[in-house]
Amino acid sequence: MARTGTLHLWLMRALFAALAFALVFARLLPLDMAPPGLAGPDLFLALAFAWAVRRPEYVPPLLVAGLALAMDLLLQRPPGLWAALTLVGCETLRRRAPALRDLTFLAEWATVAGTLAAMTFAYRLVMAMLLVDQAPLGLSLMQLFATLIAYPLVAALSHLVFGVRKRVPGELATGRQTP
């Protein structure tokens, strides 16, 4: 029984990594040669946050940090800054996950929105302090709102397609996992 639980845990972690690589691959594809007029959502961040709130054991800190750093390098962002903020955001939500378990989705969404807004503000603040060129504020806010709008869809897909659900009280007491 414990063996299947451990196997399921590692399979879900591998699934998270595979989804992250698929998102990066899709983002790097040259599908449109014209520059986009809108900033799209950060789907990796929405996925990591949704899984960290529902099943924190599926997104270990080292995996999140490694994937976020790889994305920084592949997407030509300043290496490490957004990865560190992503890790801090995921760990903040992981710590709040037990309290969010009994609350509504709206409360979860508000918590994710606050965390994401704080991350965006901190990123822009550090970049400004270091005098690094950054995207206009409008694009950063557009990406923030696009990610917040995409979060419910990502959470629903995670729940319905991949079975990433919040823990139920019986699971917490017995330590068992439902597939």
MOVEN-V377107 format. One line per field, one symbol per residue. ss: DSSP state (@ for helix, = for strand, . for the rest). psi: psi as a letter, one per 40 degrees, with the letter a starting at -180 (. if undefined). A space follows every 10 residues. Layout:
BEGIN
ss: ???
psi: ???
END
This chain:
BEGIN
ss: .@@@@@@@@@ @@@@@@@@@@ @@@@@@@@.. .......... ..@@@@@@@@ @@@@.@@@.. @@@@@@@@@@ @@@@...... @@@@@@@@@@ @@@@@@@@@@ ....@@@@@@ @@@@@@@@@@ @@@@@@@@@. ......@@@@ @@@@@@@@@@ @@@@@@@@@@ ........@@ @@@@.....
psi: dddddddddd dddddddddd dddddddehg dheihieihi igdddddddd ddddgdeegi dddddddddd ddddefihhd dddddddddd dddddeddde deiidddddd dddddddddd ddddddddde fhhiiidddd dddddddddd dddddddddd defgiiiidd dddeeiih.
END
